[in-house]
């Protein structure tokens, strides 16, 4: 799904039960959100996959605005209040939405959660590796500074210390005889 298809689907879904202003406000918001994510370096496909179906988002927006919770599939209309458990946030067993059964939809949601967990784990692994690299660089910098300081001391006191050490060694050498 492209950005434009998503925005068109969202606008169409909000326009059926909501006001034109509600549809326009949310179109502007999601257009900005998608553009912002793409500007951060994400692909349009990744952002669209994360957002999911615009009809579900529109349904949530309409529900938050006080409209009836409606899922339309073809010509038949389903309400979330028809669920066997009475929970308006779940799909009814056997009912289809976007060509997927309840089980397929749940399986898809579980896969999405696993993807998010993998991404979070990869991010924490990356942070750990980055921390180790920074610690190694700091240690290397400290060692370089110590070597540089020692070299500076030798350059400063070398002309005095080297003849002094030679004189001391000669004294000891002649003293033993």
Steps between C-alpha positions, in 0.01 A plus 500: 500500500630845414473812711235644268293179507517502880392866523219445248376193690513684832315801359235280336446299819474810718271680256233229506409551868702800611512862409705632210707702748583183696610327179708799386666550841603136521618494138729798574624334821582163338648668191738690732576190706583287194712776345685545829577130530623489140717806570655306792618239249224240517351366181143575404424126501625464861288792619193368318551153648531648848182705465299213359156527350361856477147371563601372844661833583191683374280273711706580811481873426125483447455298818706756696279775356188319620385341175377139485777238464447358153707259287375484141591196290350521153131571534461345844556712810644361822514672833765419757226465761393177327801314642430183700691625803331843493837672471469769233875489429501143365377345178231233516612143434445404137440859387730633232663838473705600196476140375655358817336277754522574871777242539699640207466852638617389845792308345596812305490712817721247686752509213502880512569494875787254448646731233486791742672293770777398257555862403518602867747218576714598201497858622617401848771274352617789285517724808708240685746466210520877468572532873785244479650684202486832684666348810779353283554836329519681835758249631704537178488879539623478861787268399596736215504795742722308746744408221500858376564630852787250551650599167477867601674432832778311323543782247509758779728324749685269256793737435560525876415146613690301236846657578420474872420129470823443301705678767338292777571176312864601441545581870371160602714330239821664624407467865495119481861488386 
